[in-house]
Amino acid sequence: MAERSDEVKLLGMWASPFSRRIEIALTLKGVPFEFSEQDITNKSPLLLLSNPVHKKIPVLLHNGKPISESLVILEYIDDTWQNNPILPQDPYERATARFWAKFVDEQIYVSAMKVVGKIGEERDAVVEATRDLLKSLEKELVGKDFLGGKSLGFVDIVATLVAFWLMRTEEIVGVKVVPVEMFPEIHRWVKNLLELGVIKKCYPSRR
Ligand SMILES: N[C@@H](CCC(=O)N[C@@H](CS)C(=O)NCC(=O)O)C(=O)O
């Protein structure tokens, strides 16, 4: 748990799946934190000072020290507050978790972002490409409650981007990227996520 002297502040954004990852991890660990909603169209001096390289949220400020990039922040949180571990202990399993986290961010997210920006046949092609990537995640879920196994882990937290951001974005853009007939395991996993108190707290709306 957090020490009395710990000052934890999250520069984030309500709608950002990257920022939500950090909220989930801190909530899971029981670390009290201050959430500072940022406007990325008018970046605050604190954000620019804290993340001068990428100028992006989320940024975690721990006793004034900034940490950027959500995957890096998640590992920092896990190293700093060791209760309710997020990453597995075994080196091979840790490497595998990092592999899937990279896959979600570098492949699935990048492909899904293109769905938002395209129309017509071009969009059909990127929807197909995104589904191809999602098939790997679908396979990973067979026989498991969570991507982390029996309980929520690093990859689940990272992949909430698929469960909530992508599966809500598809409603907004009006294209079903993750249909239940094609991805029953992913839909089962989303149901499991929604039963967790930490998810209910961090993703309170709608689903
Ligand atoms: N790789 C970053 C991605 C973070 C990211 O894309 N943040 C967006 C908001 S969702 C942002 O701050 N965008 C501002 C910009 O691009 O200038 C992470 O994992 O933290």
PDBQT file of the ligand as one rigid body, heavy atoms in Angstrom, charges set to zero:
ROOT
HETATM    1  N1  LIG A 301       2.156   5.270 -26.051  1.00  0.00    +0.000 N 
HETATM    2  C1  LIG A 301       1.457   6.186 -25.186  1.00  0.00    +0.000 C 
HETATM    3  C2  LIG A 301       0.195   6.682 -25.875  1.00  0.00    +0.000 C 
HETATM    4  C3  LIG A 301      -0.485   7.795 -25.105  1.00  0.00    +0.000 C 
HETATM    5  C4  LIG A 301      -1.384   8.623 -25.996  1.00  0.00    +0.000 C 
HETATM    6  O1  LIG A 301      -1.559   8.348 -27.199  1.00  0.00    +0.000 OA
HETATM    7  N2  LIG A 301      -1.976   9.666 -25.401  1.00  0.00    +0.000 N 
HETATM    8  C5  LIG A 301      -2.802  10.574 -26.153  1.00  0.00    +0.000 C 
HETATM    9  C6  LIG A 301      -4.207  10.666 -25.536  1.00  0.00    +0.000 C 
HETATM   10  S1  LIG A 301      -5.090   9.158 -25.691  1.00  0.00    +0.000 SA
HETATM   11  C7  LIG A 301      -2.202  11.983 -26.089  1.00  0.00    +0.000 C 
HETATM   12  O2  LIG A 301      -1.768  12.447 -25.055  1.00  0.00    +0.000 OA
HETATM   13  N3  LIG A 301      -2.169  12.666 -27.231  1.00  0.00    +0.000 N 
HETATM   14  C8  LIG A 301      -1.674  14.009 -27.317  1.00  0.00    +0.000 C 
HETATM   15  C9  LIG A 301      -0.872  14.223 -28.564  1.00  0.00    +0.000 C 
HETATM   16  O3  LIG A 301      -0.715  13.296 -29.366  1.00  0.00    +0.000 OA
HETATM   17  O4  LIG A 301      -0.385  15.342 -28.750  1.00  0.00    +0.000 OA
HETATM   18  C10 LIG A 301       1.154   5.502 -23.846  1.00  0.00    +0.000 C 
HETATM   19  O5  LIG A 301       1.054   4.269 -23.824  1.00  0.00    +0.000 OA
HETATM   20  O6  LIG A 301       1.072   6.197 -22.823  1.00  0.00    +0.000 OA
ENDROOT
TORSDOF 0
